[in-house]
Amino acid sequence: MNRVNVELFSIYGGFFLLVLVGIILALIINDLLRRRMILACNLLLINHHEIAKVSMDSETEKYLLRNHHHNLYRINEQIERENGILKYHLCLGKRAFKFYLKKRNAWNYDVVAVKMD
């Protein structure tokens, strides 16, 4: 190998390493944002008055009040966006819910509405 090949290999290797680090950082930030969304939904379950405000129907409200001590978990990884409102699918116990979230700032979300599927 001559010196030109070694230099090109080190340049392309460095570029590849930077791209790989960028992809890893994007995945970490994506996971942190999703965890913040779940945290906002969990904080809603702690406050019973908020559940009454944001529930779309009485069946959803009753179920959330009965089962607020269960953990929320993800159904799928898709998040839908309409007019600045994010629709996030989560499960609580054995039921699926659609949580409608609005971004408050870069890291925090507010739950606008909840509907049972």
C-alpha positions as CSV (number, residue, x, y, z in Angstrom):
1,M,0.0,0.0,0.0
2,N,1.3,3.4,-0.8
3,R,0.8,6.5,1.2
4,V,-2.1,7.9,-0.9
5,N,-4.2,4.7,-0.2
6,V,-3.5,5.0,3.5
7,E,-4.5,8.6,3.6
8,L,-7.7,7.9,1.6
9,F,-8.6,5.0,4.0
10,S,-8.1,7.2,7.0
11,I,-10.2,10.0,5.5
12,Y,-13.1,7.7,4.5
13,G,-12.8,5.8,7.8
14,G,-13.1,9.1,9.8
15,F,-16.1,10.2,7.7
16,F,-17.8,6.8,8.2
17,L,-17.1,7.1,12.0
18,L,-18.7,10.5,12.1
19,V,-21.8,9.3,10.2
20,L,-22.1,6.3,12.5
21,V,-21.9,8.6,15.6
22,G,-24.5,10.9,14.1
23,I,-26.9,8.0,13.6
24,I,-26.4,6.7,17.1
25,L,-27.0,10.2,18.6
26,A,-30.2,10.6,16.5
27,L,-31.5,7.2,17.9
28,I,-30.6,8.2,21.5
29,I,-32.4,11.5,21.1
30,N,-35.4,9.8,19.5
31,D,-35.7,7.4,22.5
32,L,-35.4,10.2,25.0
33,L,-38.2,12.1,23.3
34,R,-40.4,9.0,23.4
35,R,-39.6,8.4,27.1
36,R,-40.6,12.0,27.8
37,M,-43.9,11.4,26.0
38,I,-44.5,8.3,28.2
39,L,-43.6,10.3,31.3
40,A,-46.2,13.0,30.4
41,C,-48.8,10.2,30.1
42,N,-47.7,8.7,33.4
43,L,-47.9,12.1,35.1
44,L,-51.5,12.4,33.9
45,L,-52.4,9.1,35.5
46,I,-51.2,10.3,38.9
47,N,-53.5,13.3,38.9
48,H,-57.2,12.1,39.0
49,H,-58.6,15.6,38.3
50,E,-56.6,15.8,35.0
51,I,-58.0,12.4,34.0
52,A,-61.5,13.8,34.2
53,K,-60.5,16.8,32.1
54,V,-58.8,15.1,29.2
55,S,-60.8,11.8,28.9
56,M,-62.9,11.9,25.8
57,D,-65.7,9.7,27.2
58,S,-66.8,8.3,30.5
59,E,-65.7,4.7,29.8
60,T,-62.1,5.9,29.3
61,E,-62.2,8.0,32.4
62,K,-63.5,5.1,34.6
63,Y,-60.9,2.7,33.2
64,L,-58.1,5.1,33.8
65,L,-59.2,5.8,37.3
66,R,-59.5,2.1,38.1
67,N,-56.2,1.1,36.6
68,H,-54.0,4.1,37.1
69,H,-51.4,2.0,39.0
70,H,-50.5,-0.1,36.0
71,N,-47.5,0.8,33.8
72,L,-47.9,2.2,30.4
73,Y,-46.1,0.5,27.5
74,R,-45.8,1.0,23.8
75,I,-47.9,-0.8,21.3
76,N,-46.1,0.4,18.1
77,E,-43.5,2.9,17.3
78,Q,-45.6,5.1,15.1
79,I,-46.5,8.6,16.1
80,E,-49.0,10.5,14.0
81,R,-49.0,14.3,13.8
82,E,-52.0,16.5,12.9
83,N,-52.0,20.3,13.3
84,G,-49.3,20.2,16.0
85,I,-51.0,17.4,18.0
86,L,-49.2,14.1,18.4
87,K,-51.2,10.9,18.6
88,Y,-49.3,8.2,20.5
89,H,-50.6,4.7,21.1
90,L,-50.0,3.2,24.5
91,C,-51.4,0.2,26.5
92,L,-52.4,0.3,30.1
93,G,-53.2,-3.1,31.6
94,K,-55.0,-4.9,28.8
95,R,-56.5,-2.0,26.9
96,A,-55.1,0.3,24.2
97,F,-55.3,4.0,24.4
98,K,-54.6,6.9,22.1
99,F,-52.9,9.8,23.9
100,Y,-53.1,13.1,22.2
101,L,-50.0,15.2,23.1
102,K,-49.0,18.8,22.5
103,K,-45.4,19.9,22.7
104,R,-44.9,22.5,25.4
105,N,-41.2,23.0,24.8
106,A,-38.2,21.1,23.4
107,W,-38.4,18.3,26.0
108,N,-41.8,18.5,27.6
109,Y,-45.3,17.5,26.4
110,D,-48.8,18.1,27.7
111,V,-51.6,15.5,27.3
112,V,-54.5,17.1,25.6
113,A,-56.9,14.2,25.3
114,V,-57.1,10.4,25.9
115,K,-59.3,7.9,24.1
116,M,-59.7,4.2,24.6
117,D,-59.5,2.1,21.4
